[in-house]
Amino acid sequence: MRYVSTRGEAAELEFEDVLLEGLARDGGLYVPDAWPTLGEARRRELATRPYARVAAEVMWPFLSGNLERATFEGIVDAAYAGFRHEAVAPLVQLAPNLWVMELFHGPTLAFKDVAMQVLGRLFDHVLAARGDRMTIVGATSGDTGSAAIEAFRDRENCDIFILHPRGRTSDVQRKQMTTVNAANVHNVAIEGTFDDCQDLVKAMFNDAAFRDGVRMSGVNSINWARVMPQSVYYVTAAAQLGCFTDRRPVRFSVPTGNFGDVYAGYIAARMGVPASRLVVASNRNDILTRVLRDGDHSRGEVHATVSPSMDIQSSSNFERLLLDMEAGDTAKVARLMKQWKQTGAFTVDATARARLAGRFTGHRVDEEKTLDTIRSVYADTGYLLDPHTAVGHAAALAEAAPEHAEFGGIALPTVVLATAHPAKFPDAVEKACGVRPPLPGFLADLYEREERFDTLENELSVVQAYIRERTRAA
Ligand SMILES: *Cc1c(COP(=O)(O)O)cnc(C)c1O
């Protein structure tokens, strides 16, 4: 399998290099040059096999030619052994034809663990084989940082530096990062905002001498290897709902920020999950709803909401879908992305949108509706949704309204992706329904654990010196 850049100007790479590079050198994102399909015989077996086995099966064609199959299976087994539910991504039925898929049984209580646990191990394995080391640098407003730290802690060949804005993450999120006691983990609180942290990381990537000097890499969802493992749970859900045996179509409603998770659903569809529909659920930050409805891809102001991991008005992974909407025309994608950078807007025309019509729909869910959904689902079923999942739930129900009858109404089995455990966002949940969800047992003492982090001023040279002094990769 080879990978090409969405902008068509970077070298084609094999999986291992795509993993370590992340972003393509032309600024584009890597996508596979062909889509593998799940074999008919194999599909029928999927429902009866353990999650890790299905995961290795689904991902293997994307890596083949690079790792040994047995090695890869070992990596995948180890990645999911730490999940606190045997099914890894269990389905819980809330109503006829309506399920939530719980993706929060990993170490940091959010779905990002599903991919990150694989990614950390892949990095370490590939680097060990090459006798190399790397420095992972990332900025976080919350969930990504803790998932990355848990995935990279104690890895032989990687050091990880995560920048968070001092005093601007939730207590749970900060403590999940700063109480990890591992020599290769470095938490840095920056005197500034999340945007300042992100700008520092970008500046470090653009400083070739620094980047090469510390062998810097990143782990945000522009990395193909972050998106790929997420396609697996779309396959397991479809298999459990009988979609492969009865050819029943299924609809997934996905709380969306950077478009990584829902793009993984698209990968699964391309691989043969029958007629699956993907609902792109957004909070007030609705650029994706707009582009899917009428092609308006223009940056809006970023609003802070009760579902902070979706407060994004620039969804990097959308570029991957855009390539297919534009029928593989990389020059056109490069042009549109340039326009986006210069003006903060571009339009996806009707012909391009028609290529995916029926696959994606977008819904925007406001704050009141989000809290209302938490309240009413709890009242009706006793099940607690986190605010991100509530956005997905509300979007799924909006879709069942009569005006969307062409999308199958409620007759279509619908899976809402539960992207975080409610205890990760206890204030919003309590505000909505009066119940404060407790942290699961293994994190019950989180508030008593000792925190370790350094505070640095928002100054590139200071942060670079800090990293240079501490990384083992230099
Ligand atoms: C990251 C995140 C999302 C958004 O996922 P994308 O892949 O960026 O679209 C949704 N919910 C939670 C809880 C998250 O942490």
PDBQT file of the ligand as one rigid body, heavy atoms in Angstrom, charges set to zero:
ROOT
HETATM    1  C1  LIG A 501     -11.579  14.782  19.913  1.00  0.00    +0.000 C 
HETATM    2  C2  LIG A 501     -12.994  14.610  20.355  1.00  0.00    +0.000 A 
HETATM    3  C3  LIG A 501     -14.076  14.740  19.463  1.00  0.00    +0.000 A 
HETATM    4  C4  LIG A 501     -13.888  15.150  18.016  1.00  0.00    +0.000 C 
HETATM    5  O1  LIG A 501     -13.295  14.151  17.245  1.00  0.00    +0.000 OA
HETATM    6  P1  LIG A 501     -12.660  14.502  15.813  1.00  0.00    +0.000 P 
HETATM    7  O2  LIG A 501     -11.978  13.256  15.369  1.00  0.00    +0.000 OA
HETATM    8  O3  LIG A 501     -11.684  15.620  16.064  1.00  0.00    +0.000 OA
HETATM    9  O4  LIG A 501     -13.772  14.913  14.915  1.00  0.00    +0.000 OA
HETATM   10  C5  LIG A 501     -15.345  14.484  19.940  1.00  0.00    +0.000 A 
HETATM   11  N1  LIG A 501     -15.563  14.162  21.239  1.00  0.00    +0.000 NA
HETATM   12  C6  LIG A 501     -14.548  14.040  22.129  1.00  0.00    +0.000 A 
HETATM   13  C7  LIG A 501     -14.868  13.701  23.533  1.00  0.00    +0.000 C 
HETATM   14  C8  LIG A 501     -13.228  14.244  21.721  1.00  0.00    +0.000 A 
HETATM   15  O5  LIG A 501     -12.219  14.125  22.612  1.00  0.00    +0.000 OA
ENDROOT
TORSDOF 0
